[in-house]
Amino acid sequence: MSKEFIEEWYRRIPEMERDLPIILIDGKVYSPREVYEEVMKGTELGEIMQSKLERMASPSSMTYEDLREIRQVAHERVKKILEYLPEDFSIASLSGKIAKGRNGIQKVLGESAVGYEIERILKLIRR
């Protein structure tokens, strides 16, 4: 394992996504920025993170557990993204339904937002 792998991977992550969850280790989610910092410091956690990212970068190496964890990370990403919205934010659907506040928006978007974030995570890991 070389730090160059993570340096290259991190450079390709858009700035606005560097603080969103990307990986789950021992029940805790970490952002690309946290992964980068741990790897650059040379910590044991950084080695675990890098090893996992390198393995997950190959679709043929993904396990069922990896996919389950990615789904969990996707839920955390949606929560984090919704935190950025103003409390009184609302959206309207084409059918005329209006979702108000973070909880309302999360209910309306539901699994479609999680599905999008799963795809986004996989794209970011495999860049």
MDTraj code that builds the backbone (N, CA, C; nanometers):
import mdtraj as md
import numpy as np

residues = "MET SER LYS GLU PHE ILE GLU GLU TRP TYR ARG ARG ILE PRO GLU MET GLU ARG ASP LEU PRO ILE ILE LEU ILE ASP GLY LYS VAL TYR SER PRO ARG GLU VAL TYR GLU GLU VAL MET LYS GLY THR GLU LEU GLY GLU ILE MET GLN SER LYS LEU GLU ARG MET ALA SER PRO SER SER MET THR TYR GLU ASP LEU ARG GLU ILE ARG GLN VAL ALA HIS GLU ARG VAL LYS LYS ILE LEU GLU TYR LEU PRO GLU ASP PHE SER ILE ALA SER LEU SER GLY LYS ILE ALA LYS GLY ARG ASN GLY ILE GLN LYS VAL LEU GLY GLU SER ALA VAL GLY TYR GLU ILE GLU ARG ILE LEU LYS LEU ILE ARG ARG".split()
xyz = np.array([
    [0.0845, -0.1189, 0.0000],
    [0.0000, 0.0000, 0.0000],
    [0.0885, 0.1246, 0.0000],
    [0.0514, 0.2166, -0.0843],
    [0.1272, 0.3409, -0.0877],
    [0.0344, 0.4594, -0.0633],
    [0.0898, 0.5620, -0.0011],
    [0.0119, 0.6816, 0.0263],
    [-0.0311, 0.7499, -0.1034],
    [0.0419, 0.7254, -0.2111],
    [0.0094, 0.7867, -0.3402],
    [-0.1308, 0.7480, -0.3861],
    [-0.1721, 0.6245, -0.3546],
    [-0.3061, 0.5798, -0.3924],
    [-0.4109, 0.6729, -0.3317],
    [-0.3974, 0.7005, -0.2017],
    [-0.4938, 0.7862, -0.1323],
    [-0.4785, 0.9314, -0.1765],
    [-0.3564, 0.9772, -0.1966],
    [-0.3370, 1.1147, -0.2436],
    [-0.4078, 1.1361, -0.3771],
    [-0.3890, 1.0435, -0.4694],
    [-0.4524, 1.0532, -0.6011],
    [-0.6047, 1.0456, -0.5876],
    [-0.6530, 0.9498, -0.5100],
    [-0.7970, 0.9327, -0.4890],
    [-0.8564, 1.0600, -0.4283],
    [-0.7914, 1.1134, -0.3271],
    [-0.8435, 1.2317, -0.2573],
    [-0.8472, 1.3538, -0.3494],
    [-0.7470, 1.3706, -0.4321],
    [-0.7433, 1.4845, -0.5259],
    [-0.8629, 1.4835, -0.6200],
    [-0.9125, 1.3652, -0.6530],
    [-1.0247, 1.3534, -0.7462],
    [-1.1611, 1.3733, -0.6799],
    [-1.1649, 1.3760, -0.5473],
    [-1.2919, 1.3967, -0.4760],
    [-1.3261, 1.5461, -0.4835],
    [-1.4455, 1.5806, -0.5305],
    [-1.4832, 1.7218, -0.5335],
    [-1.4783, 1.7829, -0.3925],
    [-1.4328, 1.9048, -0.3834],
    [-1.4186, 1.9728, -0.2536],
    [-1.5469, 1.9645, -0.1716],
    [-1.6609, 1.9841, -0.2348],
    [-1.7875, 1.9854, -0.1611],
    [-1.8269, 1.8484, -0.1047],
    [-1.7569, 1.7430, -0.1455],
    [-1.7889, 1.6096, -0.0949],
    [-1.6833, 1.5548, 0.0000],
    [-1.5819, 1.6313, 0.0282],
    [-1.4722, 1.5812, 0.1112],
    [-1.5090, 1.5649, 0.2580],
    [-1.6190, 1.6251, 0.3008],
    [-1.6603, 1.6111, 0.4403],
    [-1.7873, 1.5284, 0.4563],
    [-1.8320, 1.4675, 0.3478],
    [-1.9474, 1.3775, 0.3551],
    [-1.8983, 1.2356, 0.3810],
    [-1.9760, 1.1545, 0.4518],
    [-1.9343, 1.0169, 0.4794],
    [-1.9043, 0.9390, 0.3515],
    [-1.8018, 0.8540, 0.3586],
    [-1.7637, 0.7729, 0.2423],
    [-1.7387, 0.6268, 0.2787],
    [-1.7003, 0.6005, 0.4046],
    [-1.6622, 0.4639, 0.4420],
    [-1.6993, 0.4395, 0.5887],
    [-1.7272, 0.3130, 0.6188],
    [-1.7629, 0.2716, 0.7544],
    [-1.6552, 0.1772, 0.8060],
    [-1.6008, 0.2110, 0.9234],
    [-1.5002, 0.1260, 0.9885],
    [-1.5440, 0.1070, 1.1337],
    [-1.5609, -0.0165, 1.1742],
    [-1.5991, -0.0486, 1.3123],
    [-1.7186, 0.0335, 1.3600],
    [-1.8194, 0.0461, 1.2741],
    [-1.9433, 0.1135, 1.3122],
    [-1.9395, 0.2651, 1.3077],
    [-1.8295, 0.3241, 1.2641],
    [-1.8184, 0.4704, 1.2566],
    [-1.7942, 0.5103, 1.1111],
    [-1.8648, 0.6165, 1.0684],
    [-1.8445, 0.6650, 0.9317],
    [-1.7343, 0.7694, 0.9282],
    [-1.6617, 0.7697, 0.8166],
    [-1.5517, 0.8630, 0.7968],
    [-1.5658, 0.9295, 0.6607],
    [-1.5229, 1.0533, 0.6535],
    [-1.5247, 1.1298, 0.5286],
    [-1.3928, 1.1097, 0.4538],
    [-1.3904, 1.1472, 0.3255],
    [-1.2631, 1.1406, 0.2530],
    [-1.1538, 1.2227, 0.3215],
    [-1.1889, 1.3381, 0.3760],
    [-1.0891, 1.4210, 0.4448],
    [-1.0301, 1.3468, 0.5650],
    [-1.1146, 1.2783, 0.6410],
    [-1.0666, 1.2021, 0.7569],
    [-0.9791, 1.0845, 0.7122],
    [-1.0193, 1.0192, 0.6034],
    [-0.9391, 0.9090, 0.5498],
    [-0.8016, 0.9617, 0.5105],
    [-0.8007, 1.0695, 0.4354],
    [-0.6752, 1.1289, 0.3892],
    [-0.5840, 1.1631, 0.5072],
    [-0.6406, 1.2290, 0.6082],
    [-0.5596, 1.2697, 0.7236],
    [-0.5021, 1.1495, 0.7976],
    [-0.5827, 1.0466, 0.8177],
    [-0.5357, 0.9267, 0.8892],
    [-0.4253, 0.8553, 0.8102],
    [-0.4433, 0.8437, 0.6806],
    [-0.3430, 0.7766, 0.5973],
    [-0.2134, 0.8570, 0.5965],
    [-0.2239, 0.9883, 0.5811],
    [-0.1033, 1.0721, 0.5760],
    [-0.0274, 1.0699, 0.7096],
    [-0.1002, 1.0553, 0.8208],
    [-0.0361, 1.0452, 0.9525],
    [0.0288, 0.9082, 0.9726],
    [-0.0120, 0.8112, 0.8909],
    [0.0435, 0.6769, 0.9029],
    [-0.0124, 0.5973, 1.0190],
    [-0.1365, 0.6255, 1.0587],
    [-0.1959, 0.5546, 1.1718],
    [-0.2446, 0.4155, 1.1309],
    [-0.2684, 0.3336, 1.2303],
    [-0.3234, 0.2002, 1.2052],
    [-0.4617, 0.2119, 1.1420],
    [-0.5414, 0.3073, 1.1914],
    [-0.6737, 0.3302, 1.1337],
    [-0.6601, 0.3695, 0.9864],
    [-0.5630, 0.4537, 0.9553],
    [-0.5393, 0.4936, 0.8171],
    [-0.5065, 0.3748, 0.7284],
    [-0.4281, 0.2816, 0.7806],
    [-0.3946, 0.1612, 0.7044],
    [-0.5187, 0.0772, 0.6778],
    [-0.6049, 0.0653, 0.7775],
    [-0.7293, -0.0108, 0.7624],
    [-0.8184, 0.0557, 0.6578],
    [-0.8295, 0.1891, 0.6667],
    [-0.9116, 0.2634, 0.5711],
    [-0.8597, 0.2449, 0.4282],
    [-0.7303, 0.2623, 0.4113],
    [-0.6724, 0.2516, 0.2778],
    [-0.6898, 0.1111, 0.2214],
    [-0.6647, 0.0122, 0.3032],
    [-0.6790, -0.1259, 0.2593],
    [-0.8221, -0.1523, 0.2121],
    [-0.9173, -0.1040, 0.2878],
    [-1.0572, -0.1254, 0.2530],
    [-1.0930, -0.0518, 0.1234],
    [-1.0487, 0.0726, 0.1109],
    [-1.0777, 0.1483, -0.0109],
    [-1.0130, 0.0841, -0.1334],
    [-0.8913, 0.0379, -0.1191],
    [-0.8234, -0.0275, -0.2321],
    [-0.8998, -0.1528, -0.2742],
    [-0.9455, -0.2291, -0.1767],
    [-1.0207, -0.3508, -0.2080],
    [-1.1549, -0.3170, -0.2724],
    [-1.2226, -0.2165, -0.2189],
    [-1.3551, -0.1803, -0.2696],
    [-1.3488, -0.1100, -0.4059],
    [-1.2325, -0.0614, -0.4432],
    [-1.2179, 0.0065, -0.5723],
    [-1.2404, -0.0903, -0.6888],
    [-1.2252, -0.2178, -0.6624],
    [-1.2474, -0.3193, -0.7656],
    [-1.3851, -0.3827, -0.7448],
    [-1.4757, -0.3695, -0.8420],
    [-1.6095, -0.4266, -0.8256],
    [-1.6081, -0.5761, -0.7948],
    [-1.5100, -0.6487, -0.8464],
    [-1.5057, -0.7934, -0.8231],
    [-1.4625, -0.8283, -0.6811],
    [-1.4092, -0.7298, -0.6068],
    [-1.3647, -0.7551, -0.4699],
    [-1.4673, -0.7164, -0.3641],
    [-1.5774, -0.6559, -0.4071],
    [-1.6791, -0.6121, -0.3114],
    [-1.7499, -0.7332, -0.2511],
    [-1.7769, -0.7243, -0.1225],
    [-1.8499, -0.8304, -0.0531],
    [-1.9913, -0.7826, -0.0210],
    [-2.0756, -0.8761, 0.0174],
    [-2.2107, -0.8397, 0.0602],
    [-2.2035, -0.7431, 0.1780],
    [-2.1117, -0.7659, 0.2690],
    [-2.0938, -0.6783, 0.3853],
    [-2.0567, -0.5368, 0.3402],
    [-1.9699, -0.5253, 0.2390],
    [-1.9346, -0.3935, 0.1856],
    [-2.0588, -0.3212, 0.1358],
    [-2.1424, -0.3913, 0.0617],
    [-2.2632, -0.3299, 0.0064],
    [-2.3596, -0.2873, 0.1165],
    [-2.3704, -0.3696, 0.2197],
    [-2.4558, -0.3345, 0.3331],
    [-2.4030, -0.2085, 0.4008],
    [-2.2714, -0.2011, 0.4175],
    [-2.2102, -0.0845, 0.4811],
    [-2.2264, 0.0404, 0.3952],
    [-2.2142, 0.0251, 0.2638],
    [-2.2311, 0.1396, 0.1739],
    [-2.3725, 0.1951, 0.1870],
    [-2.4683, 0.1074, 0.2006],
    [-2.6070, 0.1520, 0.2190],
    [-2.6192, 0.2331, 0.3488],
    [-2.5561, 0.1874, 0.4541],
    [-2.5580, 0.2585, 0.5822],
    [-2.4899, 0.3956, 0.5678],
    [-2.3773, 0.3992, 0.4974],
    [-2.3067, 0.5249, 0.4745],
    [-2.3945, 0.6190, 0.3915],
    [-2.4660, 0.5652, 0.2930],
    [-2.5546, 0.6470, 0.2094],
    [-2.6619, 0.7145, 0.2947],
    [-2.7179, 0.6421, 0.3899],
    [-2.8170, 0.7023, 0.4817],
    [-2.7537, 0.8173, 0.5589],
    [-2.6310, 0.7980, 0.6043],
    [-2.5614, 0.9035, 0.6792],
    [-2.5320, 1.0240, 0.5905],
    [-2.4985, 0.9994, 0.4633],
    [-2.4742, 1.1096, 0.3691],
    [-2.6008, 1.1928, 0.3498],
    [-2.7149, 1.1249, 0.3347],
    [-2.8409, 1.1970, 0.3160],
    [-2.8693, 1.2839, 0.4378],
    [-2.8518, 1.2285, 0.5575],
    [-2.8730, 1.3078, 0.6804],
    [-2.7823, 1.4305, 0.6825],
    [-2.6554, 1.4106, 0.6492],
    [-2.5580, 1.5202, 0.6513],
    [-2.5939, 1.6278, 0.5485],
    [-2.6323, 1.5862, 0.4300],
    [-2.6713, 1.6820, 0.3258],
    [-2.7930, 1.7616, 0.3709],
    [-2.8887, 1.6945, 0.4317],
    [-3.0092, 1.7642, 0.4789],
    [-2.9775, 1.8641, 0.5904],
    [-2.8719, 1.8382, 0.6669],
    [-2.8319, 1.9322, 0.7725],
    [-2.7921, 2.0676, 0.7147],
    [-2.7450, 2.0680, 0.5902],
    [-2.7033, 2.1932, 0.5270],
    [-2.8224, 2.2811, 0.4876],
    [-2.9395, 2.2207, 0.4775],
    [-3.0573, 2.2973, 0.4358],
    [-3.1100, 2.3832, 0.5496],
    [-3.1625, 2.5008, 0.5180],
    [-3.2262, 2.5815, 0.6229],
    [-3.3443, 2.5047, 0.6825],
    [-3.3698, 2.5245, 0.8097],
    [-3.4763, 2.4507, 0.8803],
    [-3.6116, 2.4659, 0.8117],
    [-3.6412, 2.5832, 0.7576],
    [-3.7722, 2.6081, 0.6968],
    [-3.7751, 2.5803, 0.5463],
    [-3.6751, 2.5107, 0.4955],
    [-3.6665, 2.4789, 0.3536],
    [-3.7810, 2.3863, 0.3152],
    [-3.8359, 2.4049, 0.1949],
    [-3.9408, 2.3152, 0.1470],
    [-3.9228, 2.2916, -0.0026],
    [-3.9780, 2.1806, -0.0495],
    [-3.9755, 2.1484, -0.1921],
    [-4.1156, 2.1066, -0.2335],
    [-4.1449, 2.1271, -0.3607],
    [-4.2749, 2.0863, -0.4150],
    [-4.2518, 1.9832, -0.5249],
    [-4.3391, 1.8844, -0.5293],
    [-4.3302, 1.7827, -0.6340],
    [-4.4174, 1.8249, -0.7515],
    [-4.4004, 1.7582, -0.8621],
    [-4.4828, 1.7872, -0.9793],
    [-4.6298, 1.7578, -0.9539],
    [-4.6572, 1.6688, -0.8607],
    [-4.7963, 1.6360, -0.8276],
    [-4.8596, 1.7396, -0.7351],
    [-4.7799, 1.8369, -0.6923],
    [-4.8335, 1.9431, -0.6081],
    [-4.8122, 1.9224, -0.4591],
    [-4.7518, 1.8106, -0.4204],
    [-4.7243, 1.7868, -0.2792],
    [-4.6080, 1.8754, -0.2359],
    [-4.6174, 1.9261, -0.1145],
    [-4.5109, 2.0106, -0.0610],
    [-4.4517, 1.9431, 0.0617],
    [-4.3205, 1.9299, 0.0604],
    [-4.2490, 1.8728, 0.1751],
    [-4.1785, 1.9873, 0.2452],
    [-4.2015, 1.9975, 0.3757],
    [-4.1424, 2.1064, 0.4528],
    [-4.0446, 2.0523, 0.5560],
    [-3.9373, 2.1268, 0.5739],
    [-3.8381, 2.0902, 0.6745],
    [-3.7581, 1.9675, 0.6357],
    [-3.6534, 1.9435, 0.7101],
    [-3.5625, 1.8318, 0.6794],
    [-3.6315, 1.6973, 0.6862],
    [-3.7149, 1.6761, 0.7887],
    [-3.7823, 1.5466, 0.8027],
    [-3.8807, 1.5231, 0.6897],
    [-3.9544, 1.6269, 0.6537],
    [-4.0497, 1.6140, 0.5438],
    [-3.9806, 1.5832, 0.4126],
    [-3.8702, 1.6517, 0.3894],
    [-3.7945, 1.6286, 0.2662],
    [-3.7369, 1.4881, 0.2650],
    [-3.6856, 1.4433, 0.3790],
    [-3.6294, 1.3086, 0.3861],
    [-3.7366, 1.2042, 0.3585],
    [-3.8586, 1.2263, 0.4083],
    [-3.9671, 1.1312, 0.3823],
    [-4.0028, 1.1279, 0.2346],
    [-4.0077, 1.2453, 0.1711],
    [-4.0430, 1.2521, 0.0296],
    [-3.9342, 1.1886, -0.0563],
    [-3.8104, 1.2225, -0.0288],
    [-3.7001, 1.1696, -0.1093],
    [-3.6748, 1.0224, -0.0791],
    [-3.6840, 0.9881, 0.0482],
    [-3.6716, 0.8498, 0.0929],
    [-3.5614, 0.7699, 0.0271],
    [-3.5997, 0.6536, -0.0228],
    [-3.5031, 0.5586, -0.0786],
    [-3.4398, 0.6073, -0.2079],
    [-3.5067, 0.6990, -0.2783],
    [-3.4445, 0.7474, -0.4021],
    [-3.3176, 0.8252, -0.3708],
    [-3.3182, 0.9030, -0.2623],
    [-3.1975, 0.9766, -0.2225],
    [-3.0891, 0.8804, -0.1767],
    [-3.1275, 0.7779, -0.1037],
    [-3.0299, 0.6778, -0.0584],
    [-2.9717, 0.6044, -0.1791],
    [-3.0562, 0.5679, -0.2737],
    [-3.0082, 0.5001, -0.3945],
    [-2.9101, 0.5857, -0.4720],
    [-2.9404, 0.7144, -0.4836],
    [-2.8487, 0.8053, -0.5523],
    [-2.7148, 0.8104, -0.4786],
    [-2.7196, 0.8204, -0.3459],
    [-2.5954, 0.8288, -0.2678],
    [-2.5146, 0.7002, -0.2742],
    [-2.5800, 0.5855, -0.2840],
    [-2.5076, 0.4591, -0.3019],
    [-2.4285, 0.4650, -0.4320],
    [-2.4948, 0.5074, -0.5393],
    [-2.4265, 0.5199, -0.6684],
    [-2.3110, 0.6196, -0.6589],
    [-2.3344, 0.7290, -0.5892],
    [-2.2317, 0.8333, -0.5762],
    [-2.1105, 0.7802, -0.4987],
    [-2.1345, 0.7090, -0.3899],
    [-2.0257, 0.6518, -0.3092],
    [-1.9420, 0.5568, -0.3948],
    [-2.0099, 0.4681, -0.4671],
    [-1.9372, 0.3725, -0.5509],
    [-1.8538, 0.4454, -0.6559],
    [-1.9090, 0.5505, -0.7141],
    [-1.8347, 0.6275, -0.8142],
    [-1.7122, 0.6936, -0.7510],
    [-1.7293, 0.7484, -0.6314],
    [-1.6175, 0.8153, -0.5639],
    [-1.5094, 0.7159, -0.5216],
    [-1.5499, 0.6000, -0.4774],
    [-1.4522, 0.4987, -0.4347],
    [-1.3747, 0.4470, -0.5554],
    [-1.4428, 0.4343, -0.6666],
    [-1.3811, 0.3714, -0.7844],
    [-1.3143, 0.4702, -0.8789],
    [-1.3081, 0.5965, -0.8431],
    [-1.2459, 0.6978, -0.9315],
    [-1.1026, 0.6652, -0.9590],
])
top = md.Topology()
chain = top.add_chain()
for i, resn in enumerate(residues, 1):
    res = top.add_residue(resn, chain, resSeq=i)
    for name in ("N", "CA", "C"):
        top.add_atom(name, md.element.get_by_symbol(name[0]), res)
traj = md.Trajectory(xyz[None], top)
